[in-house]
Amino acid sequence: LGQEAVRDLPGAGQAWVIFTACLIDQMRAGFEESRASYHLFSKREEVLGCATKHLCKSVQLSEIELLSSALAN
């Protein structure tokens, strides 16, 4: 009975339309933000990946130099 009483209130249909529109708008905004942040995230990951490769190469070179100097002594 409670659901029927609420459904029969004046403006209930309009309230559902407004609620649905707000919900869809929020979902759309979240999707667009998610898509934009994914693009930024992928660029950041690319930069971090290049930096990691560079760091690994310099660490390997340092280890080689350290081993070479240890063998020379």
PDB file with SEQRES, HELIX, SHEET and CRYST1 records, atoms N, CA, C and O in Angstrom:
SEQRES   1 A   73  LEU GLY GLN GLU ALA VAL ARG ASP LEU PRO GLY ALA GLY          
SEQRES   2 A   73  GLN ALA TRP VAL ILE PHE THR ALA CYS LEU ILE ASP GLN          
SEQRES   3 A   73  MET ARG ALA GLY PHE GLU GLU SER ARG ALA SER TYR HIS          
SEQRES   4 A   73  LEU PHE SER LYS ARG GLU GLU VAL LEU GLY CYS ALA THR          
SEQRES   5 A   73  LYS HIS LEU CYS LYS SER VAL GLN LEU SER GLU ILE GLU          
SEQRES   6 A   73  LEU LEU SER SER ALA LEU ALA ASN                              
HELIX    1 AA1 GLY A    2  ARG A    7  1                                   6    
HELIX    2 AA2 ALA A   12  ALA A   72  1                                  61    
CRYST1    1.000    1.000    1.000  90.00  90.00  90.00 P 1           1          
ATOM      1  N   LEU A   1       0.811  -1.202   0.000  1.00  0.00           N  
ATOM      2  CA  LEU A   1       0.000   0.000   0.000  1.00  0.00           C  
ATOM      3  C   LEU A   1       0.853   1.264   0.000  1.00  0.00           C  
ATOM      4  O   LEU A   1       0.505   2.260  -0.635  1.00  0.00           O  
ATOM      5  N   GLY A   2       1.969   1.215   0.716  1.00  0.00           N  
ATOM      6  CA  GLY A   2       2.836   2.389   0.797  1.00  0.00           C  
ATOM      7  C   GLY A   2       3.394   2.781  -0.557  1.00  0.00           C  
ATOM      8  O   GLY A   2       3.472   3.965  -0.884  1.00  0.00           O  
ATOM      9  N   GLN A   3       3.786   1.784  -1.349  1.00  0.00           N  
ATOM     10  CA  GLN A   3       4.335   2.074  -2.679  1.00  0.00           C  
ATOM     11  C   GLN A   3       3.283   2.700  -3.586  1.00  0.00           C  
ATOM     12  O   GLN A   3       3.581   3.618  -4.351  1.00  0.00           O  
ATOM     13  N   GLU A   4       2.061   2.204  -3.500  1.00  0.00           N  
ATOM     14  CA  GLU A   4       0.984   2.761  -4.322  1.00  0.00           C  
ATOM     15  C   GLU A   4       0.688   4.198  -3.921  1.00  0.00           C  
ATOM     16  O   GLU A   4       0.414   5.041  -4.775  1.00  0.00           O  
ATOM     17  N   ALA A   5       0.742   4.477  -2.627  1.00  0.00           N  
ATOM     18  CA  ALA A   5       0.467   5.837  -2.151  1.00  0.00           C  
ATOM     19  C   ALA A   5       1.527   6.806  -2.659  1.00  0.00           C  
ATOM     20  O   ALA A   5       1.212   7.922  -3.072  1.00  0.00           O  
ATOM     21  N   VAL A   6       2.782   6.375  -2.627  1.00  0.00           N  
ATOM     22  CA  VAL A   6       3.863   7.239  -3.109  1.00  0.00           C  
ATOM     23  C   VAL A   6       3.765   7.404  -4.616  1.00  0.00           C  
ATOM     24  O   VAL A   6       3.960   8.504  -5.135  1.00  0.00           O  
ATOM     25  N   ARG A   7       3.468   6.333  -5.315  1.00  0.00           N  
ATOM     26  CA  ARG A   7       3.375   6.380  -6.773  1.00  0.00           C  
ATOM     27  C   ARG A   7       2.254   7.300  -7.232  1.00  0.00           C  
ATOM     28  O   ARG A   7       2.374   7.961  -8.264  1.00  0.00           O  
ATOM     29  N   ASP A   8       1.181   7.346  -6.483  1.00  0.00           N  
ATOM     30  CA  ASP A   8       0.017   8.147  -6.874  1.00  0.00           C  
ATOM     31  C   ASP A   8       0.127   9.611  -6.467  1.00  0.00           C  
ATOM     32  O   ASP A   8      -0.771  10.395  -6.773  1.00  0.00           O  
ATOM     33  N   LEU A   9       1.190   9.998  -5.794  1.00  0.00           N  
ATOM     34  CA  LEU A   9       1.355  11.402  -5.415  1.00  0.00           C  
ATOM     35  C   LEU A   9       1.533  12.263  -6.655  1.00  0.00           C  
ATOM     36  O   LEU A   9       2.142  11.821  -7.630  1.00  0.00           O  
ATOM     37  N   PRO A  10       1.010  13.492  -6.634  1.00  0.00           N  
ATOM     38  CA  PRO A  10       1.214  14.389  -7.776  1.00  0.00           C  
ATOM     39  C   PRO A  10       2.703  14.702  -7.940  1.00  0.00           C  
ATOM     40  O   PRO A  10       3.386  15.021  -6.967  1.00  0.00           O  
ATOM     41  N   GLY A  11       3.190  14.613  -9.143  1.00  0.00           N  
ATOM     42  CA  GLY A  11       4.594  14.929  -9.412  1.00  0.00           C  
ATOM     43  C   GLY A  11       5.542  13.761  -9.220  1.00  0.00           C  
ATOM     44  O   GLY A  11       6.746  13.917  -9.418  1.00  0.00           O  
ATOM     45  N   ALA A  12       5.034  12.591  -8.838  1.00  0.00           N  
ATOM     46  CA  ALA A  12       5.915  11.441  -8.625  1.00  0.00           C  
ATOM     47  C   ALA A  12       6.590  11.027  -9.929  1.00  0.00           C  
ATOM     48  O   ALA A  12       7.772  10.683  -9.935  1.00  0.00           O  
ATOM     49  N   GLY A  13       5.850  11.060 -11.022  1.00  0.00           N  
ATOM     50  CA  GLY A  13       6.432  10.708 -12.319  1.00  0.00           C  
ATOM     51  C   GLY A  13       7.533  11.671 -12.721  1.00  0.00           C  
ATOM     52  O   GLY A  13       8.579  11.262 -13.225  1.00  0.00           O  
ATOM     53  N   GLN A  14       7.286  12.959 -12.491  1.00  0.00           N  
ATOM     54  CA  GLN A  14       8.295  13.968 -12.815  1.00  0.00           C  
ATOM     55  C   GLN A  14       9.523  13.800 -11.921  1.00  0.00           C  
ATOM     56  O   GLN A  14      10.651  14.002 -12.371  1.00  0.00           O  
ATOM     57  N   ALA A  15       9.310  13.436 -10.674  1.00  0.00           N  
ATOM     58  CA  ALA A  15      10.437  13.220  -9.760  1.00  0.00           C  
ATOM     59  C   ALA A  15      11.313  12.069 -10.246  1.00  0.00           C  
ATOM     60  O   ALA A  15      12.539  12.145 -10.172  1.00  0.00           O  
ATOM     61  N   TRP A  16      10.680  10.998 -10.747  1.00  0.00           N  
ATOM     62  CA  TRP A  16      11.459   9.873 -11.265  1.00  0.00           C  
ATOM     63  C   TRP A  16      12.242  10.268 -12.512  1.00  0.00           C  
ATOM     64  O   TRP A  16      13.375   9.826 -12.704  1.00  0.00           O  
ATOM     65  N   VAL A  17      11.642  11.095 -13.355  1.00  0.00           N  
ATOM     66  CA  VAL A  17      12.336  11.560 -14.560  1.00  0.00           C  
ATOM     67  C   VAL A  17      13.553  12.389 -14.171  1.00  0.00           C  
ATOM     68  O   VAL A  17      14.631  12.215 -14.739  1.00  0.00           O  
ATOM     69  N   ILE A  18      13.388  13.288 -13.205  1.00  0.00           N  
ATOM     70  CA  ILE A  18      14.509  14.123 -12.752  1.00  0.00           C  
ATOM     71  C   ILE A  18      15.582  13.261 -12.099  1.00  0.00           C  
ATOM     72  O   ILE A  18      16.774  13.448 -12.346  1.00  0.00           O  
ATOM     73  N   PHE A  19      15.154  12.311 -11.260  1.00  0.00           N  
ATOM     74  CA  PHE A  19      16.114  11.417 -10.603  1.00  0.00           C  
ATOM     75  C   PHE A  19      16.908  10.623 -11.636  1.00  0.00           C  
ATOM     76  O   PHE A  19      18.129  10.507 -11.526  1.00  0.00           O  
ATOM     77  N   THR A  20      16.226  10.081 -12.632  1.00  0.00           N  
ATOM     78  CA  THR A  20      16.898   9.296 -13.676  1.00  0.00           C  
ATOM     79  C   THR A  20      17.861  10.164 -14.475  1.00  0.00           C  
ATOM     80  O   THR A  20      18.963   9.726 -14.804  1.00  0.00           O  
ATOM     81  N   ALA A  21      17.454  11.393 -14.790  1.00  0.00           N  
ATOM     82  CA  ALA A  21      18.330  12.300 -15.543  1.00  0.00           C  
ATOM     83  C   ALA A  21      19.589  12.630 -14.740  1.00  0.00           C  
ATOM     84  O   ALA A  21      20.690  12.657 -15.289  1.00  0.00           O  
ATOM     85  N   CYS A  22      19.422  12.880 -13.440  1.00  0.00           N  
ATOM     86  CA  CYS A  22      20.589  13.171 -12.585  1.00  0.00           C  
ATOM     87  C   CYS A  22      21.521  11.970 -12.501  1.00  0.00           C  
ATOM     88  O   CYS A  22      22.741  12.118 -12.558  1.00  0.00           O  
ATOM     89  N   LEU A  23      20.948  10.794 -12.367  1.00  0.00           N  
ATOM     90  CA  LEU A  23      21.749   9.575 -12.283  1.00  0.00           C  
ATOM     91  C   LEU A  23      22.544   9.353 -13.565  1.00  0.00           C  
ATOM     92  O   LEU A  23      23.732   9.036 -13.511  1.00  0.00           O  
ATOM     93  N   ILE A  24      21.903   9.514 -14.705  1.00  0.00           N  
ATOM     94  CA  ILE A  24      22.585   9.343 -15.990  1.00  0.00           C  
ATOM     95  C   ILE A  24      23.672  10.395 -16.164  1.00  0.00           C  
ATOM     96  O   ILE A  24      24.754  10.092 -16.667  1.00  0.00           O  
ATOM     97  N   ASP A  25      23.391  11.630 -15.752  1.00  0.00           N  
ATOM     98  CA  ASP A  25      24.382  12.699 -15.856  1.00  0.00           C  
ATOM     99  C   ASP A  25      25.608  12.391 -15.003  1.00  0.00           C  
ATOM    100  O   ASP A  25      26.739  12.606 -15.440  1.00  0.00           O  
ATOM    101  N   GLN A  26      25.390  11.890 -13.793  1.00  0.00           N  
ATOM    102  CA  GLN A  26      26.513  11.545 -12.920  1.00  0.00           C  
ATOM    103  C   GLN A  26      27.324  10.385 -13.497  1.00  0.00           C  
ATOM    104  O   GLN A  26      28.553  10.391 -13.431  1.00  0.00           O  
ATOM    105  N   MET A  27      26.643   9.399 -14.057  1.00  0.00           N  
ATOM    106  CA  MET A  27      27.351   8.266 -14.660  1.00  0.00           C  
ATOM    107  C   MET A  27      28.165   8.719 -15.867  1.00  0.00           C  
ATOM    108  O   MET A  27      29.295   8.271 -16.058  1.00  0.00           O  
ATOM    109  N   ARG A  28      27.595   9.604 -16.681  1.00  0.00           N  
ATOM    110  CA  ARG A  28      28.304  10.112 -17.852  1.00  0.00           C  
ATOM    111  C   ARG A  28      29.538  10.906 -17.424  1.00  0.00           C  
ATOM    112  O   ARG A  28      30.610  10.754 -18.010  1.00  0.00           O  
ATOM    113  N   ALA A  29      29.388  11.747 -16.411  1.00  0.00           N  
ATOM    114  CA  ALA A  29      30.520  12.539 -15.921  1.00  0.00           C  
ATOM    115  C   ALA A  29      31.613  11.626 -15.375  1.00  0.00           C  
ATOM    116  O   ALA A  29      32.797  11.862 -15.614  1.00  0.00           O  
ATOM    117  N   GLY A  30      31.223  10.591 -14.647  1.00  0.00           N  
ATOM    118  CA  GLY A  30      32.204   9.641 -14.130  1.00  0.00           C  
ATOM    119  C   GLY A  30      32.927   8.907 -15.239  1.00  0.00           C  
ATOM    120  O   GLY A  30      34.134   8.682 -15.155  1.00  0.00           O  
ATOM    121  N   PHE A  31      32.195   8.530 -16.281  1.00  0.00           N  
ATOM    122  CA  PHE A  31      32.813   7.837 -17.402  1.00  0.00           C  
ATOM    123  C   PHE A  31      33.805   8.739 -18.116  1.00  0.00           C  
ATOM    124  O   PHE A  31      34.913   8.313 -18.443  1.00  0.00           O  
ATOM    125  N   GLU A  32      33.407  10.001 -18.362  1.00  0.00           N  
ATOM    126  CA  GLU A  32      34.304  10.929 -19.053  1.00  0.00           C  
ATOM    127  C   GLU A  32      35.550  11.205 -18.222  1.00  0.00           C  
ATOM    128  O   GLU A  32      36.651  11.294 -18.766  1.00  0.00           O  
ATOM    129  N   GLU A  33      35.385  11.342 -16.904  1.00  0.00           N  
ATOM    130  CA  GLU A  33      36.538  11.567 -16.027  1.00  0.00           C  
ATOM    131  C   GLU A  33      37.448  10.344 -16.020  1.00  0.00           C  
ATOM    132  O   GLU A  33      38.673  10.464 -16.043  1.00  0.00           O  
ATOM    133  N   SER A  34      36.834   9.174 -15.987  1.00  0.00           N  
ATOM    134  CA  SER A  34      37.606   7.934 -15.999  1.00  0.00           C  
ATOM    135  C   SER A  34      38.392   7.802 -17.295  1.00  0.00           C  
ATOM    136  O   SER A  34      39.553   7.393 -17.283  1.00  0.00           O  
ATOM    137  N   ARG A  35      37.768   8.144 -18.400  1.00  0.00           N  
ATOM    138  CA  ARG A  35      38.437   8.049 -19.695  1.00  0.00           C  
ATOM    139  C   ARG A  35      39.588   9.042 -19.784  1.00  0.00           C  
ATOM    140  O   ARG A  35      40.652   8.708 -20.305  1.00  0.00           O  
ATOM    141  N   ALA A  36      39.392  10.252 -19.284  1.00  0.00           N  
ATOM    142  CA  ALA A  36      40.447  11.273 -19.310  1.00  0.00           C  
ATOM    143  C   ALA A  36      41.600  10.876 -18.397  1.00  0.00           C  
ATOM    144  O   ALA A  36      42.765  11.049 -18.757  1.00  0.00           O  
ATOM    145  N   SER A  37      41.283  10.344 -17.217  1.00  0.00           N  
ATOM    146  CA  SER A  37      42.356   9.966 -16.296  1.00  0.00           C  
ATOM    147  C   SER A  37      43.103   8.743 -16.814  1.00  0.00           C  
ATOM    148  O   SER A  37      44.296   8.602 -16.545  1.00  0.00           O  
ATOM    149  N   TYR A  38      42.429   7.848 -17.555  1.00  0.00           N  
ATOM    150  CA  TYR A  38      43.122   6.696 -18.131  1.00  0.00           C  
ATOM    151  C   TYR A  38      44.165   7.169 -19.133  1.00  0.00           C  
ATOM    152  O   TYR A  38      45.272   6.634 -19.182  1.00  0.00           O  
ATOM    153  N   HIS A  39      43.810   8.177 -19.935  1.00  0.00           N  
ATOM    154  CA  HIS A  39      44.763   8.713 -20.907  1.00  0.00           C  
ATOM    155  C   HIS A  39      45.976   9.298 -20.185  1.00  0.00           C  
ATOM    156  O   HIS A  39      47.113   9.057 -20.592  1.00  0.00           O  
ATOM    157  N   LEU A  40      45.746  10.056 -19.127  1.00  0.00           N  
ATOM    158  CA  LEU A  40      46.852  10.624 -18.354  1.00  0.00           C  
ATOM    159  C   LEU A  40      47.646   9.520 -17.674  1.00  0.00           C  
ATOM    160  O   LEU A  40      48.874   9.573 -17.612  1.00  0.00           O  
ATOM    161  N   PHE A  41      46.931   8.509 -17.162  1.00  0.00           N  
ATOM    162  CA  PHE A  41      47.594   7.407 -16.479  1.00  0.00           C  
ATOM    163  C   PHE A  41      48.505   6.656 -17.447  1.00  0.00           C  
ATOM    164  O   PHE A  41      49.621   6.287 -17.081  1.00  0.00           O  
ATOM    165  N   SER A  42      48.046   6.427 -18.675  1.00  0.00           N  
ATOM    166  CA  SER A  42      48.865   5.688 -19.627  1.00  0.00           C  
ATOM    167  C   SER A  42      50.104   6.493 -20.011  1.00  0.00           C  
ATOM    168  O   SER A  42      51.178   5.919 -20.195  1.00  0.00           O  
ATOM    169  N   LYS A  43      49.970   7.817 -20.135  1.00  0.00           N  
ATOM    170  CA  LYS A  43      51.143   8.648 -20.430  1.00  0.00           C  
ATOM    171  C   LYS A  43      52.121   8.600 -19.265  1.00  0.00           C  
ATOM    172  O   LYS A  43      53.330   8.490 -19.469  1.00  0.00           O  
ATOM    173  N   ARG A  44      51.598   8.681 -18.040  1.00  0.00           N  
ATOM    174  CA  ARG A  44      52.452   8.633 -16.859  1.00  0.00           C  
ATOM    175  C   ARG A  44      53.169   7.289 -16.785  1.00  0.00           C  
ATOM    176  O   ARG A  44      54.355   7.227 -16.463  1.00  0.00           O  
ATOM    177  N   GLU A  45      52.446   6.219 -17.083  1.00  0.00           N  
ATOM    178  CA  GLU A  45      53.057   4.893 -17.068  1.00  0.00           C  
ATOM    179  C   GLU A  45      54.163   4.791 -18.113  1.00  0.00           C  
ATOM    180  O   GLU A  45      55.194   4.163 -17.870  1.00  0.00           O  
ATOM    181  N   GLU A  46      53.953   5.402 -19.267  1.00  0.00           N  
ATOM    182  CA  GLU A  46      54.972   5.385 -20.319  1.00  0.00           C  
ATOM    183  C   GLU A  46      56.236   6.102 -19.846  1.00  0.00           C  
ATOM    184  O   GLU A  46      57.346   5.612 -20.054  1.00  0.00           O  
ATOM    185  N   VAL A  47      56.067   7.257 -19.214  1.00  0.00           N  
ATOM    186  CA  VAL A  47      57.216   8.015 -18.706  1.00  0.00           C  
ATOM    187  C   VAL A  47      57.923   7.227 -17.611  1.00  0.00           C  
ATOM    188  O   VAL A  47      59.151   7.142 -17.599  1.00  0.00           O  
ATOM    189  N   LEU A  48      57.153   6.653 -16.694  1.00  0.00           N  
ATOM    190  CA  LEU A  48      57.763   5.870 -15.615  1.00  0.00           C  
ATOM    191  C   LEU A  48      58.470   4.631 -16.159  1.00  0.00           C  
ATOM    192  O   LEU A  48      59.511   4.228 -15.640  1.00  0.00           O  
ATOM    193  N   GLY A  49      57.911   4.034 -17.195  1.00  0.00           N  
ATOM    194  CA  GLY A  49      58.552   2.872 -17.800  1.00  0.00           C  
ATOM    195  C   GLY A  49      59.899   3.226 -18.405  1.00  0.00           C  
ATOM    196  O   GLY A  49      60.871   2.490 -18.238  1.00  0.00           O  
ATOM    197  N   CYS A  50      59.961   4.356 -19.112  1.00  0.00           N  
ATOM    198  CA  CYS A  50      61.233   4.797 -19.698  1.00  0.00           C  
ATOM    199  C   CYS A  50      62.243   5.128 -18.611  1.00  0.00           C  
ATOM    200  O   CYS A  50      63.423   4.799 -18.732  1.00  0.00           O  
ATOM    201  N   ALA A  51      61.781   5.778 -17.550  1.00  0.00           N  
ATOM    202  CA  ALA A  51      62.683   6.124 -16.448  1.00  0.00           C  
ATOM    203  C   ALA A  51      63.209   4.865 -15.767  1.00  0.00           C  
ATOM    204  O   ALA A  51      64.377   4.807 -15.383  1.00  0.00           O  
ATOM    205  N   THR A  52      62.360   3.869 -15.618  1.00  0.00           N  
ATOM    206  CA  THR A  52      62.779   2.614 -14.993  1.00  0.00           C  
ATOM    207  C   THR A  52      63.827   1.909 -15.842  1.00  0.00           C  
ATOM    208  O   THR A  52      64.818   1.403 -15.316  1.00  0.00           O  
ATOM    209  N   LYS A  53      63.611   1.875 -17.152  1.00  0.00           N  
ATOM    210  CA  LYS A  53      64.602   1.254 -18.039  1.00  0.00           C  
ATOM    211  C   LYS A  53      65.941   1.973 -17.941  1.00  0.00           C  
ATOM    212  O   LYS A  53      66.995   1.340 -17.874  1.00  0.00           O  
ATOM    213  N   HIS A  54      65.888   3.299 -17.932  1.00  0.00           N  
ATOM    214  CA  HIS A  54      67.118   4.087 -17.833  1.00  0.00           C  
ATOM    215  C   HIS A  54      67.818   3.817 -16.507  1.00  0.00           C  
ATOM    216  O   HIS A  54      69.038   3.665 -16.462  1.00  0.00           O  
ATOM    217  N   LEU A  55      67.041   3.757 -15.431  1.00  0.00           N  
ATOM    218  CA  LEU A  55      67.613   3.497 -14.111  1.00  0.00           C  
ATOM    219  C   LEU A  55      68.230   2.104 -14.054  1.00  0.00           C  
ATOM    220  O   LEU A  55      69.313   1.929 -13.495  1.00  0.00           O  
ATOM    221  N   CYS A  56      67.556   1.121 -14.623  1.00  0.00           N  
ATOM    222  CA  CYS A  56      68.094  -0.245 -14.622  1.00  0.00           C  
ATOM    223  C   CYS A  56      69.404  -0.313 -15.394  1.00  0.00           C  
ATOM    224  O   CYS A  56      70.344  -0.985 -14.968  1.00  0.00           O  
ATOM    225  N   LYS A  57      69.470   0.381 -16.528  1.00  0.00           N  
ATOM    226  CA  LYS A  57      70.711   0.383 -17.305  1.00  0.00           C  
ATOM    227  C   LYS A  57      71.843   1.018 -16.514  1.00  0.00           C  
ATOM    228  O   LYS A  57      72.961   0.502 -16.515  1.00  0.00           O  
ATOM    229  N   SER A  58      71.568   2.142 -15.833  1.00  0.00           N  
ATOM    230  CA  SER A  58      72.631   2.803 -15.083  1.00  0.00           C  
ATOM    231  C   SER A  58      73.038   1.978 -13.869  1.00  0.00           C  
ATOM    232  O   SER A  58      74.209   1.996 -13.488  1.00  0.00           O  
ATOM    233  N   VAL A  59      72.107   1.256 -13.250  1.00  0.00           N  
ATOM    234  CA  VAL A  59      72.463   0.387 -12.121  1.00  0.00           C  
ATOM    235  C   VAL A  59      73.321  -0.766 -12.622  1.00  0.00           C  
ATOM    236  O   VAL A  59      74.303  -1.134 -11.977  1.00  0.00           O  
ATOM    237  N   GLN A  60      72.959  -1.337 -13.760  1.00  0.00           N  
ATOM    238  CA  GLN A  60      73.752  -2.428 -14.318  1.00  0.00           C  
ATOM    239  C   GLN A  60      75.152  -1.947 -14.669  1.00  0.00           C  
ATOM    240  O   GLN A  60      76.128  -2.657 -14.425  1.00  0.00           O  
ATOM    241  N   LEU A  61      75.265  -0.751 -15.237  1.00  0.00           N  
ATOM    242  CA  LEU A  61      76.585  -0.206 -15.552  1.00  0.00           C  
ATOM    243  C   LEU A  61      77.392   0.022 -14.284  1.00  0.00           C  
ATOM    244  O   LEU A  61      78.594  -0.241 -14.260  1.00  0.00           O  
ATOM    245  N   SER A  62      76.748   0.506 -13.233  1.00  0.00           N  
ATOM    246  CA  SER A  62      77.442   0.722 -11.964  1.00  0.00           C  
ATOM    247  C   SER A  62      77.929  -0.601 -11.387  1.00  0.00           C  
ATOM    248  O   SER A  62      79.039  -0.678 -10.861  1.00  0.00           O  
ATOM    249  N   GLU A  63      77.107  -1.638 -11.482  1.00  0.00           N  
ATOM    250  CA  GLU A  63      77.517  -2.950 -10.982  1.00  0.00           C  
ATOM    251  C   GLU A  63      78.696  -3.489 -11.786  1.00  0.00           C  
ATOM    252  O   GLU A  63      79.623  -4.069 -11.220  1.00  0.00           O  
ATOM    253  N   ILE A  64      78.663  -3.301 -13.095  1.00  0.00           N  
ATOM    254  CA  ILE A  64      79.766  -3.766 -13.944  1.00  0.00           C  
ATOM    255  C   ILE A  64      81.045  -3.020 -13.588  1.00  0.00           C  
ATOM    256  O   ILE A  64      82.111  -3.628 -13.488  1.00  0.00           O  
ATOM    257  N   GLU A  65      80.946  -1.705 -13.397  1.00  0.00           N  
ATOM    258  CA  GLU A  65      82.124  -0.917 -13.022  1.00  0.00           C  
ATOM    259  C   GLU A  65      82.650  -1.351 -11.661  1.00  0.00           C  
ATOM    260  O   GLU A  65      83.862  -1.433 -11.459  1.00  0.00           O  
ATOM    261  N   LEU A  66      81.746  -1.630 -10.727  1.00  0.00           N  
ATOM    262  CA  LEU A  66      82.148  -2.069  -9.391  1.00  0.00           C  
ATOM    263  C   LEU A  66      82.847  -3.423  -9.460  1.00  0.00           C  
ATOM    264  O   LEU A  66      83.873  -3.625  -8.810  1.00  0.00           O  
ATOM    265  N   LEU A  67      82.305  -4.340 -10.233  1.00  0.00           N  
ATOM    266  CA  LEU A  67      82.934  -5.653 -10.380  1.00  0.00           C  
ATOM    267  C   LEU A  67      84.285  -5.540 -11.084  1.00  0.00           C  
ATOM    268  O   LEU A  67      85.238  -6.226 -10.716  1.00  0.00           O  
ATOM    269  N   SER A  68      84.366  -4.682 -12.088  1.00  0.00           N  
ATOM    270  CA  SER A  68      85.631  -4.499 -12.806  1.00  0.00           C  
ATOM    271  C   SER A  68      86.702  -3.944 -11.886  1.00  0.00           C  
ATOM    272  O   SER A  68      87.849  -4.392 -11.918  1.00  0.00           O  
ATOM    273  N   SER A  69      86.331  -2.972 -11.068  1.00  0.00           N  
ATOM    274  CA  SER A  69      87.322  -2.390 -10.157  1.00  0.00           C  
ATOM    275  C   SER A  69      87.701  -3.384  -9.067  1.00  0.00           C  
ATOM    276  O   SER A  69      88.845  -3.388  -8.613  1.00  0.00           O  
ATOM    277  N   ALA A  70      86.764  -4.224  -8.639  1.00  0.00           N  
ATOM    278  CA  ALA A  70      87.075  -5.229  -7.620  1.00  0.00           C  
ATOM    279  C   ALA A  70      88.013  -6.286  -8.191  1.00  0.00           C  
ATOM    280  O   ALA A  70      88.915  -6.750  -7.494  1.00  0.00           O  
ATOM    281  N   LEU A  71      87.815  -6.668  -9.437  1.00  0.00           N  
ATOM    282  CA  LEU A  71      88.681  -7.659 -10.062  1.00  0.00           C  
ATOM    283  C   LEU A  71      90.065  -7.080 -10.348  1.00  0.00           C  
ATOM    284  O   LEU A  71      91.065  -7.797 -10.300  1.00  0.00           O  
ATOM    285  N   ALA A  72      90.117  -5.796 -10.642  1.00  0.00           N  
ATOM    286  CA  ALA A  72      91.398  -5.149 -10.938  1.00  0.00           C  
ATOM    287  C   ALA A  72      92.260  -5.051  -9.678  1.00  0.00           C  
ATOM    288  O   ALA A  72      93.487  -5.088  -9.767  1.00  0.00           O  
ATOM    289  N   ASN A  73      91.644  -4.928  -8.530  1.00  0.00           N  
ATOM    290  CA  ASN A  73      92.396  -4.808  -7.268  1.00  0.00           C  
ATOM    291  C   ASN A  73      92.740  -6.162  -6.801  1.00  0.00           C  
ATOM    292  O   ASN A  73      93.374  -6.312  -5.757  1.00  0.00           O  
TER     293      ASN A  73                                                      
END                                                                             
